[in-house]
Amino acid sequence: MAAMKNDINGPLLLTIGAISAILIIVATIAVDGWYKSVEADVIEQKYAESPNQWLDTLRQQQRDNLTDEHQINRNHYRLSIDDAMKVVAQRQWKISE
């Protein structure tokens, strides 16, 4: 009987290992992205079914504060940016008189 010599093809083994590692990483990233997408859809659906009244009220108050033009105290007024730019332009770019 002749002795059998078993050689391991090192470069082929390393190539297969590297490709397998890359495929596992890509699959992991894809599954994570898919999961986060589905999770965002579920959260959006749940919010549409029962909105957060506190947050909606808070956001509405903030919008009202941005659009209301009223005096905060004796020397300070709340204006929108467009109106403030008009006032500054009317005063010839002087902020205070």
CYANA upper distance limits for C-alpha pairs under 8 A (distance plus 0.5 A):
  9 ASN  CA     13 LEU  CA      6.74
 10 GLY  CA     14 LEU  CA      6.66
 11 PRO  CA     15 THR  CA      6.56
 12 LEU  CA     16 ILE  CA      6.65
 13 LEU  CA     17 GLY  CA      6.65
 14 LEU  CA     18 ALA  CA      6.55
 15 THR  CA     19 ILE  CA      6.62
 16 ILE  CA     20 SER  CA      6.55
 17 GLY  CA     21 ALA  CA      6.68
 18 ALA  CA     22 ILE  CA      6.74
 19 ILE  CA     23 LEU  CA      6.64
 20 SER  CA     24 ILE  CA      6.68
 21 ALA  CA     25 ILE  CA      6.74
 22 ILE  CA     26 VAL  CA      6.63
 23 LEU  CA     27 ALA  CA      6.52
 24 ILE  CA     28 THR  CA      6.57
 25 ILE  CA     29 ILE  CA      6.74
 26 VAL  CA     30 ALA  CA      6.63
 27 ALA  CA     31 VAL  CA      6.62
 28 THR  CA     32 ASP  CA      6.63
 29 ILE  CA     33 GLY  CA      6.62
 30 ALA  CA     34 TRP  CA      6.62
 31 VAL  CA     35 TYR  CA      6.55
 32 ASP  CA     36 LYS  CA      6.69
 33 GLY  CA     37 SER  CA      6.63
 34 TRP  CA     38 VAL  CA      6.76
 35 TYR  CA     39 GLU  CA      6.53
 36 LYS  CA     40 ALA  CA      6.58
 37 SER  CA     41 ASP  CA      6.83
 38 VAL  CA     42 VAL  CA      6.72
 39 GLU  CA     43 ILE  CA      6.68
 40 ALA  CA     44 GLU  CA      6.59
 41 ASP  CA     45 GLN  CA      6.60
 42 VAL  CA     46 LYS  CA      6.61
 43 ILE  CA     47 TYR  CA      6.60
 44 GLU  CA     48 ALA  CA      6.65
 45 GLN  CA     49 GLU  CA      6.79
 46 LYS  CA     50 SER  CA      6.76
 46 LYS  CA     51 PRO  CA      8.36
 47 TYR  CA     51 PRO  CA      5.32
 47 TYR  CA     52 ASN  CA      7.62
 51 PRO  CA     56 ASP  CA      8.32
 52 ASN  CA     56 ASP  CA      6.73
 53 GLN  CA     57 THR  CA      6.49
 54 TRP  CA     58 LEU  CA      6.64
 55 LEU  CA     59 ARG  CA      6.59
 56 ASP  CA     60 GLN  CA      6.59
 57 THR  CA     61 GLN  CA      6.67
 58 LEU  CA     62 GLN  CA      6.76
 59 ARG  CA     63 ARG  CA      6.68
 60 GLN  CA     64 ASP  CA      6.60
 61 GLN  CA     65 ASN  CA      6.60
 62 GLN  CA     66 LEU  CA      6.78
 63 ARG  CA     67 THR  CA      6.79
 64 ASP  CA     68 ASP  CA      6.22
 65 ASN  CA     78 ARG  CA      8.45
 66 LEU  CA     78 ARG  CA      8.18
 66 LEU  CA     79 LEU  CA      7.86
 66 LEU  CA     80 SER  CA      6.79
 67 THR  CA     79 LEU  CA      7.87
 67 THR  CA     80 SER  CA      6.75
 68 ASP  CA     78 ARG  CA      7.64
 68 ASP  CA     79 LEU  CA      7.69
 68 ASP  CA     80 SER  CA      8.48
 69 GLU  CA     77 TYR  CA      7.70
 69 GLU  CA     78 ARG  CA      5.93
 69 GLU  CA     79 LEU  CA      5.79
 69 GLU  CA     80 SER  CA      7.99
 70 HIS  CA     77 TYR  CA      6.46
 70 HIS  CA     78 ARG  CA      6.22
 70 HIS  CA     79 LEU  CA      8.08
 71 GLN  CA     75 ASN  CA      8.40
 71 GLN  CA     76 HIS  CA      6.60
 71 GLN  CA     77 TYR  CA      4.79
 71 GLN  CA     78 ARG  CA      6.64
 72 ILE  CA     76 HIS  CA      6.04
 72 ILE  CA     77 TYR  CA      5.88
 72 ILE  CA     78 ARG  CA      7.05
 73 ASN  CA     77 TYR  CA      7.62
 79 LEU  CA     83 ASP  CA      6.53
 79 LEU  CA     84 ALA  CA      6.43
 80 SER  CA     84 ALA  CA      6.66
 81 ILE  CA     85 MET  CA      6.62
 82 ASP  CA     86 LYS  CA      6.89
 83 ASP  CA     87 VAL  CA      6.77
 84 ALA  CA     88 VAL  CA      6.69
 85 MET  CA     89 ALA  CA      6.60
 86 LYS  CA     90 GLN  CA      6.60
 87 VAL  CA     91 ARG  CA      6.77
 88 VAL  CA     92 GLN  CA      6.88
 88 VAL  CA     93 TRP  CA      5.47
 88 VAL  CA     94 LYS  CA      6.74
 88 VAL  CA     95 ILE  CA      6.55
 89 ALA  CA     93 TRP  CA      5.74
 91 ARG  CA     95 ILE  CA      7.87
